[in-house]
Amino acid sequence: MKLAYLFAALALPAAALPVPLELLKGTASPEPGPTVVLLGNGKNLFGGWNHIPSDPSLRVVSRGTDALEYEPAVLDWVESPGDRPAVPVILVKKLGNWDHQHANGLEGLWGGLTYDELAAIVVDVKLDTKATQIPSAAELKHRFGQWLNDDDLAALDGQKAILRVTVTGPSQVWSAETWLVIDPKTQGDRWLRFEIPIGDFVHFRGEPWNQKPLDPAELAGARVGHIRIEPESMGSVRERWGNVVRNFHPELWDKGTPPPETVKEIGLKFSAVYAKLKG
């Protein structure tokens, strides 16, 4: 991972954060219409990655490194009385080191879809607060206060559940990202629908830490490759979104004296992830 792991904020204009709607009982998920569904109606085409079993620094996870709750490869539907059928997973983000900082994540393939067809990406999701463990501001200060001042700690993370959603072209020749924010105190344990028009994504070429602005008009006729859903940190300063302690003090790792690792564990239940198509 590069030192300058600064997301779209430095190179690109910051798009407004999507505002979710709470799903009422009986709301269809996915909704009817021209769509390409990756997850929904009993179908799940997501896989992903999981560094937790192989990375010794991730032994700090709460459920043990081999827990299936962290493993995207075994995602399956769960029926719950009085609730929507859902696919549960716990996504883990490191807050110390940038190596394997997205300890696990979801990835799906949009087969045969072009950018011109995309109207919006829809994610129907519930934050499971019982499965979520986000370090409080006091806990972060106790763990990292020796190295980060109060402003840096506030810029590191703000105790929200954060998901970065990225749509890419094949081989990531282009990317478009947005950030989903769920407040555990006011939005936890509620079904939310994030519907993000594709034009509201931040578009770029290059790596996530070295983004080069991209005009969506250049993507006419371009094929869509993957979608990724990753856990994130997000604090009070846009330029620091996605960062970890190592971005503030890389010399600690260069000298071999890093602080102990800390993670965010975001428990989620997904009932739908799909693309709405232009009619």
N, C-alpha and C positions, 0 to 999 in steps of 0.2 A: 504494500500500500504506500502511496506517495505521501510526502509530508503535507502538501497543499491539498488536503482532502476538504476543499471548500466547494459546496454545491453550487447551484445556479446563481446564488446571490451575488457572487463577485463578477461574473461575466454577463449575466442575463437579468432582465427586469423580473422582479418578484411578482408572480401571479397571486391573485387573491386565494386564500385558503378555502377549499370547498366547505360549504355549510350543509350538514346532513339534515334529512327529514326523519322524524321518528316514524317507524312503520306501525300502522294500526293493525290490530288483529284482523286477519282475513285479507290483508294486502297480498297480492300475488308476488311471489319472489322466485324466479324472475317474473317481470311483468310481461304481458303479451305484446307482440309486435315483432318487427324485423330485428332479430338479434342473432348474435353468435355467442352461445353459452359455453363457458369453460367449467363453471360450477353452478349446479342448480337442477331442480327436478330429478334428483337422484343421480345425476351425472357429476363426475369429478375428474377433470383432465389435468389437474395440477400435480406436479411433482415438486422438486426443489432440492436444496442442499442442507447438510447438517454437519457442522464441524465439531459439535459438542463431544461426541465420543472420543475424538482423536486429539483434541487440544487440551493439554493439562491445565491451562489457566481457566478453563471453563468448568472445572470441578466445583466451582462455587454455585452452580445452578441448584435450585432447591429440590428437584425431584430425582437427582442422580443422573449421571451422564448418559445412561442407556435408556432413559425413560422414553416410551413411545410417544408421549405428548409433544416431544420436540421433533419428531421424525416426519417430515413431509411425505416420505415415500409410502407411509402407511395410513395417510389420511382417509377416513371413511365416514360415512353418514351415521349419525346417532339420532334416534327417535327419543323425544322426551315428552311425556304427557303434558298437555297444555302449552306446548311451545312448538316453534317451527323445527322441522328436521334440520340438522346443521352438521357441518364438518368442523370439529374443534381442533385447535392447534395452539401451542405456546411458542411465540417467537421471541428470540433472545438477542439483545444488543449489548455488546461490551461498552463500558464507559471509560475504560483505562487505555487499552492498547488498540491500535488500528488493525493489527493482524487478526484476521477472522472476526472483525468487529461485528459484522452481520453473522452471528453464530449459526443461524439457520434462516431459511426464507423460502418463499413459494415462487414457482416459475411454471408458466404454461405457454403453450404454443398456439398462436392464431393461424390455423391452416387455411391458406388460400385467400386471406383477407388483404385488401389494399387500403392505404391511408384515405383515399377519396371516399371510401364507403363508411368510414367511421363518423358517427355523430357524437357519441359520448361513451364513457366507460362507467359502469354501474357496479358498486360494491355494496351488498347488503350484509351487515356484520353486527355482532354484539360483542362488547367488551365484557368478558367474564371476570368480575372483580375477585372472585375467590381463587382464580388461577393466575392472577396478576400480582406481581411484586415489583413495584417501582420505588427505588430508593428516594426517601424524603430529602428535602433540602438539608435538614439537620444531619441525616446519615451521610450525605455527600460531603458535607463540611467535615464531619468526623473522619471520613476516609481520606479525603483529598485536600483538606484545609491546610496541610503543611506545604502544599505546592501551589494551590490556587487561591487567589483572593476572592472576596465575596462577589465582585463583578464577574470574574471568570467562572465561578461556580454557578451564578445565575445564567450565564451564557452557555454553560455546558448542558443543563437540562432543567425543564420546568415541571416535571412530575406529571406529564400527560402521556397517554398512550399514543404513539406516533407511528404511522405507516407511510413509507415512501412507495408510491406506485409508479412504475416505469414501463412504458410501452416502447418497444424498440423495433427497428428494422432488422432483417436477417443479418447475422454477424454483427449486430449493434452498429451498423453504418450510420444510423441516426437514432436518437432517443427523445422521448418526451416524458417529463416527470411531473408528479403532483404529490402533495403531502396531505395525509388525512390525520386529523387531530380529534381525539376522543378524551374528554375530561372525565376521569373516573368518578369524581364527586357528583357531577350533574348529569352525565350521560352513560354511566356504567350500568350494565345489566339491562339495557334497552336495545331493541332492534333499531338500527339506523341504516338509512339509505344514503350513500354518497353517489350522486350522479354528476359527473364532471364532463362538461363538453370538451371535446378533444382540443378545441381552440384555446381552452383555458390552461392546458398543460404548458409547461416551460419546455421549449424545443431546443435541442442542441446536438452538436457532433462532438466526438471525442469522449474521453473517459469522464466518469462522474466528477473526478477531482480536477479536471482540466477541461471544462466545458467551453465550447465555442458556439456563439449564437447561431441559430438556424431559423430562417424564415419558413414557416409551414408551407408557404406557396411553393417552395422547392420540392415538396414531397408529393406533388401531383403524380399519380400513377405508381408511387412507391409501394412495395410490399411490406406488410407488417410481419414481424417475426415473433417476439415473445412479449409476455407481460411478467413483471416481477413485483412481488409484494414483500418488502423488507421492514424489519423493525428499526426504529430510529431514536436518536436523541434530538431534542430541540429545546433550546433555551430562549433567552430574552433578546438575543442579537441575531438578526437574519444571516449575517456573514459567518456565524458559528454553527448554524444548523447542521446536524450530522456529525459534529466533531466529537472527539474523545480527548482525554487528558493528554495523550501523546501529542496532539496538535498544538497544545499550549506549551508543553515542555518536552520536546523530543530528546533533549540532552539526557533525561533520566534513563531512557532506553539505550541511548548511545553509550552511556557509562555503565550500563548493566545494573542500575539501581532503581528499577521502576517501582511505583507503588503497587500494592496488591490490587488484583482485578475486582471489579464490581460490575454487575450486569442489571439490565432491565429485563423483566420477564413479562410479556404481554399475552395474556390469555384471551383467545378469540374464538368466536363461533361464526362461521360463514354460512349463509344460506344461498348466496348467489354472487357470482362474478361474471359479468358479461359485457359485450359490446353492443350498444344500440346502433343500428345502421340508419343511414339516411333513407328516407322513404321516397 
